[in-house]
Amino acid sequence: MNTKGTFPTDKFGALRTPFYYYNTDLLRETLDVVTRESEKYGNYHVHYAVKANANINLLTIVRDKGLGVDCVSGGEIEAALKAGFSSDKIVFAGVGKSDWEINLGLDNDIFCFNAESIPELEVINELAAAKGKVASIALRINPDVAANTHHYITTGLKENKFGISLAHLDHVIDVLASLKNLKLIGLHFHIGSQILDMSDFKALSIRINELQDQLAARNVSLELINVGGGLGIDYQNPDQNPIPDFAPYFATFNENLQLRDGQSLHFELGRSIICQCGSLITKTLYVKEGVNKKFAIVDAGMTDLIRPALYQAYHKIENISSDEALEVYDIVGPICESSDTFAKDFELNKTKRGDIIALRSAGAYGEIMASQYNCRTLPAAYYSEDFK
C-alpha cells in the first residue's frame, strides 16, 4: 500500500490517527466494472447497499455512477436523499421497519418496500391508506438456501429471522389480495454475505425458478426479481484483487435464473463495491513484551473496526513505516476488552512506537459500524482525491 507522505498532520506536525483512508479512484473503477458487467444482460439494475458504508462523499460517487440504493433504515433513506439519490431508485428493506420509517418512504414515494411478514404488510397498507397512496411491495422470501460463509452473515436459511418462509407464501398471497393500498411488484431474496462460491447463487436461481412457476400457477405475475447481494471480496490479497470478479457473478444469474417476459432483475451489492477502496490507518503506541508473545498496541480499536472482534474476521495488516524483517505480533487496540484484538500471531515488518499501520479491505462495515465506547472519538475520513 503506497501511502507514505500523503496523509494530513495536525498543527504540531504529527499524524492524527486513527482514520479511514479511501481510494476514490478505485471506487470509481469498481463501479465502472459493475456497470459494464451488469449491462451485458439488458434489464439488470444494481442498487448499492448503504449499510456497507454511508459516508456521504462515497455515496455521492455511487450516485454519480447511476446506481440505485438499498436501505435498511429510515436513517439510510435520509442519507441517500441527502446524497442526491432520486427517490425512485430507493429500495427499503429490513425486518423491523418502524412507523416513522415507513412513513418516510411513503412520503418520498420510494421505489419499493421489501416486506418480510404479514404484520408488516398490514402496517404498510394502513399507513399508505392514511395518505391515500399505494405502496409498491416486493415480498422478501426466505429461500432456505445455504451460503458458504460465516454463520453470523448467513441470512437465507429457514431458521434465520429474515424473510417469509416458503411454506407461508401462498397464505401471504391470499392476504395481499385484501390489502388494497399495496401493489405486489416482485420477490426479494438475500442469502448472505462474503459469498465466493457461485454455486450458492446458482442454487438461489433454481429456487426462484421454482417459486415463479408456483406463482404463475396462481396467475400471479411480477415486474421484478431482486436477488440481493452477497458477493465477497479477497481479504487476503487486496492489491492483487482490488476489484472483485463481477463477470461470473452476473453470468451465473443470466445462465440459471429464468426471468419472465418483461421482468427486470435487481441486485443489492455493498461489500463488493466499497470494501477494497478503504483502509483503517492507525499508529503504534507501544510494543510490549509478553511472556510468550509480543504485542503491537495501536491507537485504533474495536470501536473503529469491529469486524475482527465480532466475526473473528481477517484483515491484511501492513506496517507502512517499516521495511525491516518480519516479526510476529498480536496486534491489539486500547479498548478495555480482551476481544479488542485485530490479529494474533501475525507477521509484520519490525514495529516500533510511532509506526503507521494499515488495516486493509476496511471500506465495508468499518466506518459505518464505529462506536464511541470508552468515550472515544469517531474516526475521521480522508480521500485519495484530496491529495492530487
Order of alpha helices (4+ residues) and beta strands (2+ residues): beta-alpha-beta-alpha-beta-alpha-beta-alpha-beta-alpha-beta-beta-alpha-beta-alpha-beta-alpha-beta-alpha-beta-beta-alpha-beta-beta-beta-beta-beta
